[in-house]
Amino acid sequence: WIVLQRRTFPFDLSFNRPYQDYKDGFGDLKGEFWLGLEKMHQITSDPYTNYKIAIEFWTISGKRLAWEATNFRVAGENAAYQETSSEYN
């Protein structure tokens, strides 16, 4: 698994950032972070590999919510880093 984003309460890291930060990534991989759109594009750019994405988060009351999809891709900057996926669960 590759973690694309990590946020932990009490949200010490501000995610209110300019475009370049979201493109390049920011934060600390041992804490809160955003991996970066360009890295996500590079990771998912192999057309012969089927990538899967899983999104997990917990409510304030501690309930776990999850969503998964297959065929996950992040396009390059020229395509505005558009995400595509299918087969939602």
PyRosetta script that sets phi, psi and omega in degrees:
from pyrosetta import init, pose_from_sequence

init()
pose = pose_from_sequence("WIVLQRRTFPFDLSFNRPYQDYKDGFGDLKGEFWLGLEKMHQITSDPYTNYKIAIEFWTISGKRLAWEATNFRVAGENAAYQETSSEYN")
pose.set_psi(1, 146.0)
pose.set_omega(1, 173.0)
pose.set_phi(2, -119.6)
pose.set_psi(2, 125.4)
pose.set_omega(2, 179.2)
pose.set_phi(3, -84.9)
pose.set_psi(3, 124.1)
pose.set_omega(3, -178.7)
pose.set_phi(4, -89.7)
pose.set_psi(4, -30.9)
pose.set_omega(4, -179.6)
pose.set_phi(5, -152.8)
pose.set_psi(5, 141.9)
pose.set_omega(5, 173.4)
pose.set_phi(6, -135.1)
pose.set_psi(6, 126.9)
pose.set_omega(6, 174.3)
pose.set_phi(7, -126.5)
pose.set_psi(7, 132.8)
pose.set_omega(7, 178.1)
pose.set_phi(8, -130.6)
pose.set_psi(8, 138.4)
pose.set_omega(8, 177.9)
pose.set_phi(9, -66.8)
pose.set_psi(9, 132.5)
pose.set_omega(9, 20.8)
pose.set_phi(10, -97.6)
pose.set_psi(10, 31.1)
pose.set_omega(10, 174.5)
pose.set_phi(11, 56.5)
pose.set_psi(11, 64.8)
pose.set_omega(11, -178.8)
pose.set_phi(12, -72.8)
pose.set_psi(12, -26.1)
pose.set_omega(12, -177.1)
pose.set_phi(13, -96.7)
pose.set_psi(13, 126.4)
pose.set_omega(13, 178.3)
pose.set_phi(14, -74.8)
pose.set_psi(14, 130.4)
pose.set_omega(14, 174.7)
pose.set_phi(15, -99.8)
pose.set_psi(15, 7.4)
pose.set_omega(15, 175.4)
pose.set_phi(16, -85.1)
pose.set_psi(16, 89.4)
pose.set_omega(16, -169.8)
pose.set_phi(17, -136.7)
pose.set_psi(17, 163.1)
pose.set_omega(17, 177.7)
pose.set_phi(18, -74.8)
pose.set_psi(18, 165.2)
pose.set_omega(18, -178.9)
pose.set_phi(19, -50.8)
pose.set_psi(19, -46.7)
pose.set_omega(19, -175.5)
pose.set_phi(20, -57.3)
pose.set_psi(20, -36.3)
pose.set_omega(20, 177.1)
pose.set_phi(21, -64.7)
pose.set_psi(21, -41.1)
pose.set_omega(21, 178.7)
pose.set_phi(22, -69.8)
pose.set_psi(22, -30.8)
pose.set_omega(22, 176.1)
pose.set_phi(23, -68.9)
pose.set_psi(23, -48.0)
pose.set_omega(23, -173.2)
pose.set_phi(24, -86.7)
pose.set_psi(24, -25.7)
pose.set_omega(24, -174.4)
pose.set_phi(25, 98.1)
pose.set_psi(25, 159.6)
pose.set_omega(25, -179.6)
pose.set_phi(26, -160.8)
pose.set_psi(26, 166.7)
pose.set_omega(26, 178.6)
pose.set_phi(27, 95.5)
pose.set_psi(27, -166.7)
pose.set_omega(27, -176.4)
pose.set_phi(28, -119.2)
pose.set_psi(28, 122.8)
pose.set_omega(28, -178.1)
pose.set_phi(29, -60.0)
pose.set_psi(29, -16.6)
pose.set_omega(29, 177.2)
pose.set_phi(30, -91.3)
pose.set_psi(30, -3.0)
pose.set_omega(30, -179.4)
pose.set_phi(31, -137.1)
pose.set_psi(31, -130.6)
pose.set_omega(31, 178.0)
pose.set_phi(32, -85.0)
pose.set_psi(32, 139.7)
pose.set_omega(32, 179.9)
pose.set_phi(33, -164.4)
pose.set_psi(33, 166.3)
pose.set_omega(33, 169.5)
pose.set_phi(34, -125.4)
pose.set_psi(34, 123.2)
pose.set_omega(34, -174.7)
pose.set_phi(35, -63.1)
pose.set_psi(35, -41.2)
pose.set_omega(35, 179.6)
pose.set_phi(36, 118.3)
pose.set_psi(36, 136.5)
pose.set_omega(36, -177.6)
pose.set_phi(37, -64.5)
pose.set_psi(37, -39.7)
pose.set_omega(37, -179.4)
pose.set_phi(38, -65.9)
pose.set_psi(38, -39.4)
pose.set_omega(38, 177.0)
pose.set_phi(39, -65.4)
pose.set_psi(39, -40.6)
pose.set_omega(39, 177.9)
pose.set_phi(40, -62.1)
pose.set_psi(40, -41.3)
pose.set_omega(40, 177.3)
pose.set_phi(41, -61.7)
pose.set_psi(41, -47.2)
pose.set_omega(41, -179.3)
pose.set_phi(42, -61.4)
pose.set_psi(42, -41.9)
pose.set_omega(42, -179.4)
pose.set_phi(43, -63.9)
pose.set_psi(43, -39.9)
pose.set_omega(43, -172.8)
pose.set_phi(44, -99.2)
pose.set_psi(44, 14.3)
pose.set_omega(44, -173.7)
pose.set_phi(45, -86.5)
pose.set_psi(45, -7.8)
pose.set_omega(45, 178.7)
pose.set_phi(46, -73.1)
pose.set_psi(46, 113.7)
pose.set_omega(46, -175.6)
pose.set_phi(47, -70.2)
pose.set_psi(47, -12.6)
pose.set_omega(47, -177.5)
pose.set_phi(48, -97.1)
pose.set_psi(48, 2.0)
pose.set_omega(48, -179.5)
pose.set_phi(49, -114.5)
pose.set_psi(49, 135.2)
pose.set_omega(49, 177.5)
pose.set_phi(50, -94.6)
pose.set_psi(50, 110.0)
pose.set_omega(50, -179.4)
pose.set_phi(51, -92.7)
pose.set_psi(51, 149.2)
pose.set_omega(51, -179.9)
pose.set_phi(52, -123.8)
pose.set_psi(52, 144.6)
pose.set_omega(52, 175.7)
pose.set_phi(53, -121.4)
pose.set_psi(53, 138.5)
pose.set_omega(53, 175.1)
pose.set_phi(54, -127.1)
pose.set_psi(54, 128.9)
pose.set_omega(54, 178.2)
pose.set_phi(55, -114.6)
pose.set_psi(55, 125.3)
pose.set_omega(55, 179.4)
pose.set_phi(56, -127.4)
pose.set_psi(56, 138.1)
pose.set_omega(56, 169.8)
pose.set_phi(57, -153.8)
pose.set_psi(57, 162.1)
pose.set_omega(57, -175.7)
pose.set_phi(58, -118.5)
pose.set_psi(58, 140.1)
pose.set_omega(58, 176.4)
pose.set_phi(59, -76.4)
pose.set_psi(59, 168.4)
pose.set_omega(59, 178.4)
pose.set_phi(60, -59.5)
pose.set_psi(60, -31.5)
pose.set_omega(60, 179.6)
pose.set_phi(61, -80.1)
pose.set_psi(61, -1.6)
pose.set_omega(61, 176.5)
pose.set_phi(62, 94.8)
pose.set_psi(62, 6.9)
pose.set_omega(62, 178.6)
pose.set_phi(63, -80.3)
pose.set_psi(63, 132.0)
pose.set_omega(63, -179.9)
pose.set_phi(64, -87.2)
pose.set_psi(64, 131.1)
pose.set_omega(64, 175.2)
pose.set_phi(65, -118.0)
pose.set_psi(65, 139.9)
pose.set_omega(65, -177.7)
pose.set_phi(66, -142.0)
pose.set_psi(66, 151.2)
pose.set_omega(66, 178.4)
pose.set_phi(67, -145.9)
pose.set_psi(67, 138.3)
pose.set_omega(67, 179.3)
pose.set_phi(68, -133.7)
pose.set_psi(68, 151.6)
pose.set_omega(68, 174.4)
pose.set_phi(69, -149.2)
pose.set_psi(69, 153.8)
pose.set_omega(69, 176.9)
pose.set_phi(70, -107.8)
pose.set_psi(70, 177.7)
pose.set_omega(70, -179.4)
pose.set_phi(71, 54.4)
pose.set_psi(71, 40.4)
pose.set_omega(71, -177.8)
pose.set_phi(72, -77.3)
pose.set_psi(72, 131.7)
pose.set_omega(72, 176.7)
pose.set_phi(73, -143.6)
pose.set_psi(73, 149.0)
pose.set_omega(73, 169.9)
pose.set_phi(74, -122.1)
pose.set_psi(74, 118.3)
pose.set_omega(74, -179.4)
pose.set_phi(75, -69.5)
pose.set_psi(75, 169.7)
pose.set_omega(75, 179.8)
pose.set_phi(76, -77.3)
pose.set_psi(76, 179.5)
pose.set_omega(76, -176.8)
pose.set_phi(77, -60.6)
pose.set_psi(77, -36.7)
pose.set_omega(77, 179.7)
pose.set_phi(78, -61.4)
pose.set_psi(78, -24.0)
pose.set_omega(78, 177.0)
pose.set_phi(79, -105.0)
pose.set_psi(79, 22.9)
pose.set_omega(79, 175.9)
pose.set_phi(80, 59.3)
pose.set_psi(80, 30.5)
pose.set_omega(80, 179.1)
pose.set_phi(81, 51.5)
pose.set_psi(81, 38.7)
pose.set_omega(81, -179.3)
pose.set_phi(82, -64.0)
pose.set_psi(82, 134.6)
pose.set_omega(82, 177.4)
pose.set_phi(83, -91.8)
pose.set_psi(83, 138.1)
pose.set_omega(83, 171.2)
pose.set_phi(84, -131.2)
pose.set_psi(84, 147.4)
pose.set_omega(84, 177.7)
pose.set_phi(85, -163.3)
pose.set_psi(85, 171.5)
pose.set_omega(85, 179.5)
pose.set_phi(86, -153.5)
pose.set_psi(86, 179.3)
pose.set_omega(86, 178.7)
pose.set_phi(87, 52.3)
pose.set_psi(87, 63.5)
pose.set_omega(87, -178.4)
pose.set_phi(88, -72.6)
pose.set_psi(88, 147.7)
pose.set_omega(88, 178.4)
pose.set_phi(89, -138.8)
pose.dump_pdb("model.pdb")
